[in-house]
Amino acid sequence: MTEPLLEIDDLHVHFETEEGTVEALDGVSITVGRDEVVGVIGESGCGKSVTALSTMGLLQSPPAKIERGSIRYDGQDLLELSKSELNEIRGDDITMIYQDPMSSLNPVLTIGKQIIEPLLAHRDISKSEARTEAKRMLEAVGLADAERLLAEYPEALSGGMRQRVVIAMALITEPDLLIADEPTTALDVTIQAQIVDLLRDLREEFGMSVLFISHDLPVISEIADRMAVMYAGNVVETCAMRELFEAPLHPYTRKLAESIPKVGEVADRLPTIEGTVPELIDPPQGCRFASRCPQYIGDVCDSHDPELAAPDTAATTNHRVACHLYDESVPSSPPWHSRDEHEDSIRNNGGEEA
Ligand SMILES: Nc1ncnc2c1ncn2[C@@H]1O[C@H](COP(=O)(O)OP(=O)(O)OP(=O)(O)O)[C@@H](O)[C@H]1O
């Protein structure tokens, strides 16, 4: 990893709802180095967007409350900044692209007005200089006839073009950190691939760091250098992209890696992960993946929350996993058994664990 630019450390976020407190983030730590692309992957409801919105200072409070933790950007804790200090960074040094391009575009304003606005807000330049810059950026994201586009309204554009405009808006201030939250999910597959290629090229061209959020491992694998795998409000594994495919450690990561279709495989025969992400109101004690884990090793999984730590087996020092399988202090008797075997062994021993 390069020198850290963004360091999210032990972030705990709760939402107060009528049904109870949703413990959405339970000590999330993710670091993004300079010029590095970190992919964040996990099923729906794992806390990817809440992590992104916390970093942007865009969580609505109430109901959201940051209980604990820090988000350091270039050495300063964003959670300690005043609103105006945060506004100077947000939209300039750190920008974000959302899943649905229409949610970032105002339908009643021209593309020109919308793309120029962040520049005028953050730079001391004239309108005509901003306009020239806007045209340059529209061309950089692969949009032809930029002059005409500046006068168009969003509804005149296709979904792929809109997302290119949104990317241009996010990059026009040449941010050091781009947060992309499912930027291709709303697009069809061909356009998805084009947008990922574009982001990869722009990242090289502008030399920025990217936090790239997706629930789609093939998409993320096209762009990320390193991965953070999230499950039910925790980061359960971080490693280089290559290691995620070659040596995934956490049982959840292994399931995700297995779920990628091999060439020629029929999509409907893909392995799926049985069960669902647990409720985050009064979540289970111990490992939140225990009830679905094929390598469940017993009470320790239900009673102790595994720490994200370097396992002995890691090929590089940057590999971290939160699983008791890799914790030497946990008394265990390999080979590991599955949850079914574990329950069988309890039954066969008259309720006593074998
Ligand atoms: N405003 C809110 N009020 C209550 N709970 C919320 C709120 N926003 C998010 N949550 C909860 O926080 C948890 C994390 O949600 P989040 O949107 O970050 O998941 P995600 O991984 O981004 O999912 P997706 O891929 O579907 O966007 C979920 O349990 C979600 O229900």
The ligand as an ORCA input file, in Angstrom:
! r2SCAN-3c Opt
* xyz 0 1
  N     -31.726      5.983      7.247
  C     -31.595      4.771      7.752
  N     -32.368      4.365      8.779
  C     -32.234      3.128      9.319
  N     -31.359      2.204      8.892
  C     -30.552      2.554      7.864
  C     -30.627      3.839      7.228
  N     -29.710      3.880      6.237
  C     -29.089      2.671      6.247
  N     -29.590      1.885      7.223
  C     -29.199      0.508      7.551
  O     -27.783      0.449      7.624
  C     -27.332     -0.810      7.138
  C     -26.275     -0.577      6.083
  O     -26.902     -0.004      4.935
  P     -26.113      0.429      3.626
  O     -27.050      1.210      2.776
  O     -24.823      1.079      3.982
  O     -25.810     -0.980      2.941
  P     -25.113     -1.258      1.533
  O     -24.083     -2.292      1.791
  O     -24.662      0.005      0.914
  O     -26.314     -1.873      0.716
  P     -26.728     -1.642     -0.826
  O     -25.746     -2.444     -1.625
  O     -28.119     -2.196     -0.897
  O     -26.672     -0.171     -1.099
  C     -28.556     -1.563      6.638
  O     -28.993     -2.451      7.653
  C     -29.563     -0.465      6.425
  O     -30.886     -0.954      6.592
*
